[in-house]
Amino acid sequence: MNVSLNDELERAAEHALATVETGSSVSGVLATEPRPDVRLFVCSVDGADGTRGWLAVRVDGAVVTTRPDLRAAVSIAALCEVAADSAGGGDLDGLIASLADLREREAPEGIEDAEEAARALRDVIGEPPQLSTPERLDEIGAATRRLEQELDPGGSSPFAAALKAAQGAVSELQREVEAGYLVDLT
């Protein structure tokens, strides 16, 4: 039986709710696979008292209790999110429309290649929800770099700079999740 990612997200939310206090709700679930065959779901849990907590569960519903597994899941989820949000300047549809307009008005050499690279990047990013994996991060990076080179062959990579700048935010998110984690970590 082939289970959709949406179904897995719903099941993960149910598993998380079975672990937390009555009156809590799951406000978000991020699907991650920090290593091959290790699928973890990071859930934000809003307590009945209005506080936000966190819980990560495995496909079978077991709660993640090891700090390295939790950190790996949070890290890849955050990096994939930053990558998808900053790829192509953050507005791929707008960029594609601008490139099409430029092609119509001025027809500069190589514009079709840039348009194709932008469309390919949009396809790689896809529609949510997406599974956050190191491979996905690499695919977004490669497609973004192709687009950047089509737009400015000698230029630096704004995408790489955005990912580098996000490292502090990723670390801060890891600290926030660990500080608000709803079970003890080892």
C-alpha positions as CSV (number, residue, x, y, z in Angstrom):
1,M,0.0,0.0,0.0
2,N,1.4,3.4,-1.0
3,V,0.8,6.0,1.7
4,S,0.9,9.6,0.7
5,L,3.0,12.2,2.5
6,N,-0.2,14.0,3.6
7,D,-1.5,10.7,5.2
8,E,1.9,10.3,7.0
9,L,1.7,13.9,8.3
10,E,-1.8,13.3,9.6
11,R,-0.7,10.0,11.3
12,A,2.3,11.7,12.8
13,A,0.0,14.4,14.3
14,E,-2.2,11.7,15.8
15,H,0.9,9.9,17.3
16,A,2.1,13.2,18.8
17,L,-1.4,14.0,20.2
18,A,-1.5,10.5,21.8
19,T,1.7,11.5,23.8
20,V,0.8,15.0,25.0
21,E,-1.7,16.3,27.5
22,T,-5.4,16.5,26.8
23,G,-6.4,19.8,25.3
24,S,-3.2,20.2,23.3
25,S,-3.2,20.5,19.5
26,V,-0.7,19.9,16.8
27,S,-0.2,23.2,14.8
28,G,2.4,21.9,12.3
29,V,4.2,18.8,11.2
30,L,7.4,18.8,9.2
31,A,8.4,15.5,7.4
32,T,12.1,14.8,7.4
33,E,14.5,12.0,6.4
34,P,17.8,13.2,7.8
35,R,19.3,9.8,6.8
36,P,18.2,7.2,4.4
37,D,15.3,5.1,5.8
38,V,15.0,7.3,9.0
39,R,11.8,9.2,8.6
40,L,11.0,11.6,11.5
41,F,8.2,14.1,11.9
42,V,8.8,17.2,13.9
43,C,5.5,18.4,15.4
44,S,4.8,21.8,16.9
45,V,2.3,21.3,19.8
46,D,0.2,24.1,21.2
47,G,-0.6,23.3,24.8
48,A,-4.0,23.9,26.4
49,D,-2.2,26.7,28.4
50,G,-1.1,28.4,25.2
51,T,2.5,27.4,25.3
52,R,4.3,26.0,22.3
53,G,6.1,22.7,22.7
54,W,7.8,20.3,20.3
55,L,7.7,16.5,19.8
56,A,9.2,14.4,17.0
57,V,7.8,11.0,16.2
58,R,8.9,8.2,13.9
59,V,6.7,6.5,11.3
60,D,5.7,3.9,13.8
61,G,4.6,6.5,16.3
62,A,7.6,6.1,18.6
63,V,8.7,9.4,20.1
64,V,12.2,10.5,19.3
65,T,14.2,10.7,22.5
66,T,17.8,11.1,21.3
67,R,19.2,14.6,20.9
68,P,21.2,13.8,17.8
69,D,18.2,12.4,15.9
70,L,16.1,15.5,16.9
71,R,18.9,17.9,15.9
72,A,19.3,16.2,12.5
73,A,15.6,16.3,11.8
74,V,15.2,20.0,12.8
75,S,18.4,20.9,10.9
76,I,17.4,19.4,7.6
77,A,13.8,20.7,7.8
78,A,15.1,24.2,8.5
79,L,17.7,24.1,5.7
80,C,15.3,22.7,3.1
81,E,12.8,25.4,4.1
82,V,15.4,28.2,3.8
83,A,16.6,26.7,0.5
84,A,13.1,26.6,-1.0
85,D,12.2,30.1,0.2
86,S,15.4,31.7,-1.1
87,A,15.9,29.8,-4.3
88,G,15.7,32.1,-7.3
89,G,15.3,35.2,-5.1
90,G,12.3,33.8,-3.3
91,D,9.7,34.6,-6.0
92,L,10.2,32.1,-8.9
93,D,6.8,32.8,-10.5
94,G,7.7,36.5,-10.6
95,L,11.1,35.8,-11.9
96,I,9.7,33.5,-14.6
97,A,7.2,36.2,-15.6
98,S,10.0,38.9,-15.7
99,L,12.2,36.6,-17.8
100,A,9.3,36.0,-20.3
101,D,8.7,39.8,-20.4
102,L,12.4,40.5,-21.1
103,R,12.4,37.8,-23.8
104,E,9.4,39.5,-25.5
105,R,10.8,43.0,-25.2
106,E,14.5,42.6,-25.8
107,A,15.2,38.9,-26.7
108,P,18.7,38.9,-25.1
109,E,20.9,35.9,-26.0
110,G,20.5,33.0,-23.6
111,I,17.1,34.1,-22.1
112,E,15.4,30.9,-23.1
113,D,18.1,28.9,-21.1
114,A,17.5,31.2,-18.1
115,E,13.7,30.7,-18.4
116,E,14.2,26.9,-18.6
117,A,16.5,26.9,-15.5
118,A,13.9,28.9,-13.6
119,R,11.1,26.5,-14.5
120,A,13.3,23.5,-13.7
121,L,14.0,25.0,-10.2
122,R,10.3,25.6,-9.7
123,D,9.7,21.9,-10.5
124,V,12.4,20.8,-8.1
125,I,10.9,22.9,-5.3
126,G,7.4,21.6,-6.0
127,E,4.3,22.1,-3.9
128,P,4.1,21.6,-0.2
129,P,4.2,19.3,1.6
130,Q,7.7,18.1,0.8
131,L,9.9,15.6,2.5
132,S,13.1,17.4,3.8
133,T,16.2,15.3,3.0
134,P,19.8,16.0,2.3
135,E,19.2,14.9,-1.3
136,R,16.4,17.5,-1.7
137,L,18.6,20.2,-0.3
138,D,21.3,19.2,-2.9
139,E,18.7,19.1,-5.7
140,I,17.5,22.6,-4.8
141,G,21.1,23.8,-4.6
142,A,22.0,22.4,-8.0
143,A,19.0,23.7,-9.7
144,T,19.5,27.2,-8.1
145,R,23.1,27.3,-9.1
146,R,22.2,26.4,-12.7
147,L,19.7,29.3,-12.7
148,E,22.3,31.7,-11.1
149,Q,24.9,30.7,-13.8
150,E,22.4,31.3,-16.6
151,L,21.6,34.7,-15.2
152,D,25.1,35.8,-14.3
153,P,27.8,33.2,-15.3
154,G,30.6,34.9,-13.4
155,G,28.6,36.0,-10.4
156,S,28.7,34.8,-6.8
157,S,25.8,32.7,-5.5
158,P,23.2,34.6,-3.5
159,F,21.6,31.3,-2.7
160,A,24.8,30.0,-1.0
161,A,25.1,33.3,0.9
162,A,21.5,32.9,2.1
163,L,22.1,29.4,3.3
164,K,25.3,30.5,5.1
165,A,23.5,33.4,6.7
166,A,20.7,31.0,7.9
167,Q,23.1,28.9,9.9
168,G,22.5,31.0,13.0
169,A,18.7,30.8,12.6
170,V,18.9,27.0,12.2
171,S,21.0,26.7,15.4
172,E,18.5,29.0,17.2
173,L,15.6,26.8,16.0
174,Q,17.3,23.7,17.3
175,R,17.8,25.4,20.7
176,E,14.1,26.4,20.7
177,V,12.9,23.0,19.9
178,E,15.2,21.3,22.4
179,A,14.2,23.8,25.1
180,G,10.5,23.2,24.5
181,Y,10.7,19.5,23.8
182,L,7.9,17.7,25.6
183,V,9.9,14.6,26.7
184,D,13.3,14.1,28.1
185,L,16.2,13.8,25.6
186,T,19.2,11.6,25.9
